[in-house]
Amino acid sequence: MYHHHHQPSIPSATPNHHPMANHLLEITVVGCHKLKDTEWIARQDPYVCLEYGICRNHTRVCTDGGKNPTFQEKFVYNVVEGLRELNINVWNSNTISRDDFIGSGKVHLGKVLSQGYDDSSWPLHTKHGRHGGEIRLIMHYSGANANTNYHVTPQVLSVYPAPPQPPSSMFYPPATAGAYPMPSSTYQFAAI
């Protein structure tokens, strides 16, 4: 007669370490401020193009948006590991002739990827390198918590390798109820 060991398989200690592609980067194009004006007579009709890797999106045209158009449009991207920059191009929509280029800029994703949130305005430059206004983006990244856990978890695991109780007795002063009988034996286990 065989005795089956019903030992549950232990899940890996790093449940939060998913590949970056599983995490989503949400970018809301809020609007632009003090854009270069490409129209002489009418108000310009700007729109924004976003490029992240091979993904290209654009907002709707803000008719008569002029120098300070508002968009409030959200785009979602799978984060590509190592790609920490987003390209922005702002154009003026023309019905008859080609669309006029207003300005472009690069958005650095380091802050949003590490902290999970970034609400900033980014400078735009004309094709001649002059200041062409700025664009405001609100960005969220769902994987930032996993990144921070990545740094915290190994320390916690290495400091408290043994049973689940020691953290409570170590975090609080020894006056805590139930902490008296344990420390001597607990510390010996932890030291082994």
Helices and strands as residue ranges (DSSP letters): G 20-22, E 24-33, E 46-52, E 55-58, E 70-78, E 85-92, E 100-108, H 110-115, E 117-125, E 131-141, H 144-159, H 166-171, H 183-191
